[in-house]
Amino acid sequence: MGRYRSAASATVFCTVTVLLAACAGTGTSGEPPVLEPSGYAPTATPDGDAAALNDVNGDGYADFAVSGEWVRGVEEEPVGHKAVGYGSDSGLDPAEGTSFNDLVPDEPGEYGDGLLDGTFAFNGDVLEPMADLDQDGYADLVVIGDTEQYLVRGSEDGPADAVALALDRPADAVGDFNGDGFPDIIAAGRAALGGAADDSERTDREALHSRVLYGPFSASGEPAATGRFDGTQGGWVPVGGAVAGDFDGDGRDDLVVFGFYWEEDARFEERGAPQVESVVYFRGTDEGMVAAGAVQELSVGYTGGPVEYETGAAGDVDGDGDDDLIVPNGGVFSVSSGITVLYGGPEGPGSGGEKTEIDQESPGVPGDTEADDMGEAADGFGENPAVGDVDGDGFADVAVAAPGEDEGRGSVTVLRGGPDGLSGAGAQRIGLDSPGVPEEPSGGPGPEGGDRFGADLSLVDLDGDGRTELVVGAGGYRRGTERPGGYWVFTATEEGPSTRDAVFFAPQSLGG
């Protein structure tokens, strides 16, 4: 998942989860943002020798991070694995990766049958993009732990050391939110580290302040300044998911945030309960994050019933200089059946033109929508969107998964951007059954559904040619073995991702 800016700007992709809520129609969250300097006085300037995004070892090529867990047996504890694979002029060589398991504590969370079924569970604990937060010429990694969060500093030899970040809630996004040229970190207000996973269990209505750590950072992880804003509408709506991107084209990253409740909240029936929205837009400014109202095409007036979300992505698919918002048409309680694209403009997502909706029935899109016994979509087409320029034409493209396709075998579809936006024209499908894709049988579908090719997706330029390679993960591949899961790297060409000479590696083998 991620964000890609076309034309002359750098490749960026960002997997994020966040929430915030705002008063409907007012564009404010009840209190102004707060910006505070820290005790660290940085001397770096944004026109210095900062590393390119995702270049952890500073060699000029973008790199790729793996993070996940698996269980070798039902009676055993989960085993975590975190590693970086390095790009080069010939692409990714899994044998050259570096593990950083010893730099951060192994804190496996609570997992369901999917992990115990012998699959590899991708956990998204390493935020994308990997950016040079301390301005030393190497991209760094922000790693989300169970009780703490870490800044893992890059070096010539890869991940070098880890320092704790001063955040009491999980980090959600990396971006330049105040436009000063330095990457920042946002923690939008999800459940506190070490606490309940679902803030809908809260019985009080305390505002859970969203936090911003502004770069550059010191070698010990101290930010140049900190900021806060009311990300939960006075505590009425828990954090669900979010996407960062420069949706208004002003040179600062913004935030689209989604509310999330597992079940109904009867307190919304009380007299005086506020009217809030389920999806809102926060604009990045040099004075902090400012609420800018609901995203009308997605938001519903929130009244305390169950609200779900699906993490999306951002990128400039129409090449106009504004990031566009790509959101799957599904959520935690339902399977995706397509995607919606809201085009960026002066007023943020949706203000840059009529929205685009794409599913497997759209012209040019290969495959058919598969339904379950109840007639609902079952293949999950549109999940895990990733954004990058796969053919080097200057327009961001979007890769989406259908991990439930073919009884859980899964597939990935690449959709092309262009001057008229995203469409199904020229769409390309890749699955384990595609010619040239290396494969080992996994024993057929299990309780979690087959291989789930596409359960993890990234688009990253691993060989520096200006086109982004497609990296696909399948958590159920070879499940039940000592080394479950798999990754495939498909080289980017002028025609898009190529299955010729595709590289396969087990997640545990990267840096292992």
C-alpha positions in Angstrom: 0.0 0.0 0.0 1.3 3.5 -0.5 1.6 6.8 -2.1 3.3 7.7 -5.3 3.9 11.2 -6.8 4.3 11.2 -10.5 6.4 13.5 -12.8 9.7 14.7 -11.3 9.0 13.8 -7.7 10.3 10.7 -5.9 8.6 7.4 -5.5 6.7 7.2 -2.2 4.4 4.5 -0.9 2.8 4.4 2.4 1.0 1.8 4.4 -1.0 3.5 7.2 -3.7 3.0 9.8 -5.3 5.9 11.7 -8.6 7.7 12.7 -9.9 11.1 13.5 -13.3 12.6 13.5 -14.6 16.2 13.1 -17.9 18.0 13.5 -20.0 17.7 10.4 -20.1 20.8 8.3 -17.8 22.8 10.6 -14.4 21.6 9.5 -13.0 22.0 13.1 -12.4 19.4 15.8 -13.2 21.6 18.8 -9.7 22.8 19.6 -6.8 24.3 17.6 -3.6 22.4 16.9 -0.7 22.9 19.3 3.0 23.1 18.2 5.8 23.0 20.7 9.6 23.1 20.2 11.7 20.3 21.8 15.0 20.5 23.6 16.8 19.3 20.4 18.2 22.1 18.2 18.8 20.6 14.7 21.5 21.9 12.4 20.5 20.0 9.3 19.0 21.7 6.3 16.5 20.0 3.9 18.8 20.6 0.9 21.6 18.5 2.5 22.7 14.9 1.8 19.5 13.2 3.0 18.9 9.7 1.6 16.3 8.9 -0.9 13.1 7.3 0.4 13.5 3.7 1.3 17.3 3.7 0.8 18.4 2.2 4.1 22.1 1.6 3.2 22.5 4.8 1.2 23.7 3.2 -2.1 21.2 5.1 -4.2 18.7 2.2 -4.7 15.5 1.8 -2.8 15.2 -1.2 -0.4 12.4 -3.4 0.8 11.4 -4.4 4.4 9.7 -7.6 5.6 7.8 -7.8 8.9 5.7 -10.6 10.2 5.2 -13.7 12.4 4.6 -17.4 12.1 4.1 -20.4 14.4 6.1 -23.6 13.8 3.6 -25.7 15.7 0.3 -25.3 17.6 2.0 -25.6 21.0 4.7 -23.1 20.1 4.9 -19.3 20.5 4.8 -17.1 17.5 8.2 -16.3 15.9 8.8 -12.8 14.5 11.0 -11.8 11.6 12.0 -8.3 10.5 14.6 -7.7 7.7 15.6 -5.4 4.9 16.4 -6.5 1.3 18.6 -4.3 -0.8 18.0 -2.9 -4.2 20.8 -2.7 -6.8 21.3 -2.2 -10.5 20.1 -5.7 -11.0 17.2 -5.5 -8.6 16.7 -7.3 -5.3 19.0 -10.2 -4.2 17.3 -11.9 -1.2 20.7 -13.3 -0.2 22.0 -9.8 0.5 19.3 -8.9 3.1 19.9 -7.9 6.7 17.8 -9.0 9.7 17.2 -6.6 12.5 15.4 -8.9 14.8 18.1 -8.3 17.5 17.5 -4.5 17.4 13.9 -4.5 18.6 12.1 -6.8 21.1 10.1 -9.6 19.6 6.6 -8.7 20.9 4.1 -10.9 19.0 0.5 -9.8 19.6 -2.7 -11.9 19.8 -3.4 -13.8 16.6 -6.3 -15.9 15.5 -6.6 -19.1 13.5 -4.8 -17.6 10.5 -1.4 -17.7 12.3 -2.0 -20.9 14.1 -3.0 -22.5 10.8 0.7 -22.4 9.8 0.6 -19.2 7.7 3.0 -16.3 7.7 1.2 -13.3 9.1 2.3 -9.9 7.6 1.9 -7.4 10.4 2.8 -4.1 8.9 4.9 -3.1 11.8 7.4 -1.3 9.6 5.9 2.0 8.3 6.3 3.0 4.7 8.0 5.0 3.4 11.4 4.5 5.1 12.7 8.0 5.2 15.9 9.7 6.4 14.5 11.0 9.7 17.9 12.0 11.2 19.3 13.4 8.0 22.5 11.3 8.1 22.3 10.1 4.5 20.5 6.8 5.3 16.8 6.0 5.4 15.5 4.9 8.8 12.7 2.6 9.8 9.8 3.3 12.2 8.9 0.0 13.9 5.7 -0.4 15.9 6.0 -2.6 19.0 3.5 -3.8 21.5 4.7 -1.5 24.3 7.1 0.8 22.6 8.0 2.2 19.2 11.4 2.4 17.7 13.4 4.4 15.2 15.8 1.9 13.6 18.6 3.9 12.1 20.0 3.1 8.7 23.7 2.9 7.9 26.1 1.8 5.1 25.6 -1.8 6.5 21.9 -1.5 6.7 19.9 -1.3 10.0 22.4 -0.3 12.6 20.8 0.6 16.0 17.4 1.3 17.5 16.2 4.0 19.8 12.8 4.4 21.4 10.4 7.1 20.2 8.5 9.2 22.7 5.1 8.1 21.6 2.5 6.4 23.9 0.3 5.4 20.9 1.2 3.5 17.7 2.8 5.5 14.9 0.6 5.7 11.8 2.3 7.7 9.0 5.6 9.2 7.8 5.4 12.3 5.7 6.3 16.0 5.5 3.2 17.4 7.2 4.5 21.0 7.6 6.3 21.4 4.3 9.8 22.2 5.7 11.5 19.4 3.7 12.0 17.1 6.7 10.0 13.9 7.2 7.7 13.7 10.2 5.9 11.0 12.1 2.2 11.0 13.1 0.4 8.9 15.8 -3.2 9.6 15.2 -4.7 8.3 18.4 -5.2 4.5 18.1 -5.3 2.4 21.2 -2.4 3.1 23.6 0.6 0.8 23.4 0.2 -2.1 25.7 -3.5 -1.3 26.1 -6.8 -2.4 24.7 -6.8 -3.0 20.9 -10.2 -1.4 20.4 -10.9 2.1 21.8 -14.6 1.5 21.3 -14.4 -0.3 24.7 -13.7 3.0 26.4 -16.4 4.2 28.8 -15.2 7.8 29.2 -15.1 10.4 26.5 -11.5 11.8 27.0 -10.0 13.4 23.9 -7.1 11.2 22.7 -4.7 13.7 21.3 -3.1 12.8 18.0 0.7 13.4 18.1 3.1 14.7 15.5 6.9 14.4 15.8 8.5 16.9 13.5 11.8 16.2 11.9 14.7 16.3 11.7 15.4 13.8 14.5 18.5 13.5 16.6 20.5 10.3 16.7 18.7 9.4 20.0 15.3 9.8 18.3 14.4 13.3 19.7 12.3 15.4 17.2 12.9 19.0 16.4 9.4 19.8 17.6 6.2 18.1 18.6 2.5 18.9 17.8 -0.9 17.6 18.9 -4.4 17.9 17.7 -7.8 16.5 18.7 -8.0 13.4 16.6 -11.0 11.7 18.2 -13.6 14.4 18.4 -13.3 14.7 22.1 -13.0 11.0 22.4 -16.3 10.1 20.7 -14.9 8.2 17.8 -12.0 5.7 18.1 -9.2 5.6 15.6 -9.6 3.1 12.7 -7.5 3.7 9.6 -6.0 6.6 7.6 -4.1 7.5 4.5 -1.4 10.3 4.1 -0.8 12.3 1.0 -0.6 15.8 -0.5 -4.2 15.9 -1.6 -4.4 19.6 -2.1 -1.1 20.0 -3.9 0.4 22.7 -1.5 3.6 20.8 -0.8 2.5 19.5 2.6 1.2 16.0 3.3 -2.3 15.8 4.6 -4.3 13.0 6.4 -7.6 11.3 5.6 -8.9 9.5 8.7 -11.5 6.8 9.3 -13.6 6.0 12.3 -14.0 2.5 13.6 -16.3 0.8 16.1 -16.7 -3.0 16.6 -20.3 -2.7 17.9 -23.0 -0.2 18.7 -22.4 2.6 21.2 -25.6 3.4 23.0 -24.1 6.6 24.4 -24.9 8.3 21.1 -28.5 8.1 22.1 -27.9 10.5 25.0 -29.1 14.0 24.8 -26.4 16.3 23.5 -24.4 13.7 21.8 -22.5 15.3 18.9 -23.0 14.7 15.2 -19.7 13.5 13.8 -18.5 12.0 10.5 -16.9 8.7 9.9 -14.3 9.9 7.4 -12.6 13.3 7.6 -9.7 15.3 6.1 -6.9 17.0 8.0 -4.8 19.5 6.2 -1.1 19.8 6.9 0.1 23.4 7.6 3.2 25.0 9.0 1.3 25.6 12.2 0.0 22.0 12.7 -2.7 19.7 11.4 -6.0 21.5 10.8 -9.4 19.7 10.4 -10.9 20.5 7.0 -14.3 18.7 7.1 -15.7 15.4 6.1 -14.8 13.5 2.9 -18.3 13.6 1.6 -18.0 10.8 -1.0 -17.1 8.3 1.8 -18.3 9.6 5.1 -21.6 8.9 6.8 -23.1 10.8 9.7 -21.9 8.8 12.6 -24.6 7.8 15.2 -22.8 5.1 17.2 -23.5 2.0 15.1 -20.8 -0.3 13.9 -18.4 1.5 11.5 -15.7 -0.2 9.5 -12.9 0.9 7.3 -10.3 -0.5 4.9 -6.8 1.0 4.7 -6.2 2.7 1.3 -3.4 4.4 -0.5 -2.5 7.7 -2.2 -0.8 8.7 -5.4 -1.1 11.0 -8.4 -2.8 8.7 -10.9 -3.8 11.6 -13.3 -0.5 13.5 -13.2 -1.9 16.8 -12.1 0.4 17.3 -9.1 -2.2 16.4 -6.5 -2.3 13.1 -4.7 -5.4 11.1 -5.2 -7.1 8.8 -2.7 -7.6 5.1 -3.5 -9.9 3.2 -1.1 -11.1 -0.4 -1.3 -14.9 -0.9 -1.3 -14.9 -3.1 1.8 -13.8 -3.2 5.4 -13.1 -5.2 8.5 -16.6 -6.8 8.4 -17.0 -7.2 4.7 -14.9 -8.3 1.7 -13.8 -5.7 -0.8 -15.5 -5.7 -4.2 -13.6 -3.0 -6.0 -12.0 0.4 -5.4 -13.0 4.0 -5.4 -10.6 6.8 -6.5 -11.2 10.4 -5.2 -9.1 12.9 -7.1 -7.1 15.5 -5.2 -7.7 19.2 -5.7 -7.6 22.5 -4.0 -10.1 21.4 -1.3 -8.6 17.9 -0.9 -9.8 14.5 -1.9 -12.9 14.5 -4.2 -12.4 18.1 -5.3 -10.3 17.3 -8.4 -13.0 15.7 -10.5 -15.7 13.0 -10.6 -14.7 9.9 -8.7 -13.8 6.6 -10.4 -15.1 3.2 -9.3 -13.4 0.0 -10.6 -14.3 -3.6 -10.1 -13.8 -6.9 -12.0 -16.8 -6.0 -14.1 -15.2 -2.8 -15.4 -14.1 -2.7 -19.0 -10.6 -4.0 -19.4 -10.3 -5.6 -16.0 -9.5 -9.3 -16.2 -11.4 -11.9 -14.2 -14.9 -12.1 -12.7 -16.3 -11.3 -9.3 -16.6 -14.5 -7.3 -19.5 -14.7 -4.9 -20.1 -16.7 -1.7 -23.2 -18.8 -0.9 -25.0 -15.6 0.1 -24.2 -13.9 -3.2 -21.7 -11.5 -1.6 -18.3 -10.8 -3.1 -15.8 -13.3 -1.9 -12.5 -12.7 -3.8 -11.7 -9.4 -2.1 -10.8 -7.6 -5.3 -9.3 -4.2 -4.4 -7.6 -5.1 -1.1 -4.1 -3.9 -0.2 -3.7 -1.2 -2.8 -0.1 -0.2 -3.6 0.9 2.8 -5.7 3.8 3.3 -8.1 4.8 3.9 -11.7 5.1 0.4 -13.1 5.7 1.4 -16.7 7.7 4.7 -16.3 5.1 6.9 -18.1 5.0 9.5 -15.4 1.5 8.5 -14.1 1.0 6.6 -10.9 -0.5 3.1 -11.3 -2.3 1.0 -8.7 -1.8 -2.7 -7.8 -4.7 -4.4 -6.0 -5.1 -7.8 -4.6 -7.9 -10.4 -4.8 -6.6 -12.7 -2.1 -9.8 -14.8 -2.0 -9.9 -15.5 -5.7 -9.9 -19.2 -6.8 -10.8 -20.5 -3.4 -8.1 -18.5 -1.8 -5.3 -19.0 -4.2 -5.3 -15.3 -4.8 -4.3 -12.9 -7.6 -3.0 -9.3 -8.2 -4.2 -6.9 -10.8 -2.3 -3.8 -11.9 -4.4 -0.8 -13.0 -2.9 2.0 -15.1 -3.0 5.7 -14.4 -3.2 8.3 -17.2 -4.3 11.9 -17.9 -7.9 10.9 -17.4 -7.2 9.1 -14.1 -7.2 5.4 -13.2 -9.0 2.9 -15.5 -9.2 -0.8 -16.4 -7.6 -0.1 -19.8 -4.4 -2.2 -20.1 -5.0 -3.9 -16.8 -2.8 -6.9 -16.0 -3.5 -9.9 -13.8 -0.8 -12.0 -12.1 -1.4 -15.1 -10.1 0.4 -18.3 -9.1 -1.0 -19.8 -12.3 0.6 -17.1 -14.5 3.3 -18.4 -16.9 6.8 -17.9 -15.4 5.7 -17.5 -11.8 7.7 -20.0 -9.6 5.4 -22.1 -7.5 5.4 -24.9 -5.0 2.0 -26.5 -4.1 0.8 -25.5 -0.6 -1.6 -28.4 -0.1 -4.8 -26.7 -1.2 -7.1 -24.3 0.6 -7.2 -24.3 4.4 -9.5 -22.7 7.0 -8.1 -19.2 6.1 -8.2 -19.9 2.4 -5.3 -21.2 0.3 -2.2 -19.3 -0.5 -3.7 -15.8 -0.5 -1.4 -14.4 -3.1 -1.5 -10.6 -2.7 -1.9 -10.6 1.1 1.0 -8.2 1.1 1.7 -5.8 -1.8 4.4 -3.1 -2.5 5.5 -1.2 -5.6 9.2 0.0 -5.3 11.9 0.9 -7.8 14.5 -1.7 -6.7 16.8 -1.3 -9.7 16.7 2.5 -10.1 15.4 2.6 -13.6 12.4 4.8 -12.8 9.9 2.0 -12.9 8.5 0.4 -9.8 8.9 -3.4 -9.3 5.8 -5.3 -8.1 6.5 -7.2 -4.8 3.8 -9.7 -3.8 3.4 -11.7 -0.6 1.4 -14.8 0.0 1.0 -15.7 3.7 -0.6 -19.1 3.1 2.0 -20.3 0.6 3.6 -23.5 1.9 1.6 -23.2 5.1 2.2 -25.7 7.8 5.9 -26.0 6.9 8.9 -24.8 8.9 9.1 -21.7 6.6 5.6 -20.7 5.5 4.8 -17.8 3.3 6.4 -16.4 0.1 7.4 -13.3 -1.8 7.7 -12.8 -5.5 9.5 -9.8 -7.2 8.4 -9.0 -10.7 10.7 -6.7 -12.7 9.1 -3.6 -14.1 9.2 -3.0 -17.9 7.7 -0.5 -20.3 4.8 -2.9 -20.6 4.4 -3.3 -16.8 5.5 -6.1 -14.4 7.1 -9.1 -16.1 6.8 -12.7 -14.9 9.9 -13.6 -16.8 12.8 -14.2 -14.4 10.6 -13.5 -11.4 12.5 -13.8 -8.1 11.0 -15.9 -5.2 12.1 -15.9 -1.6 10.7 -17.1 1.7 10.1 -14.2 4.2 12.4 -15.9 6.8 15.2 -16.2 4.3 15.6 -12.5 3.9 18.6 -11.7 6.1 18.3 -15.1 7.7 
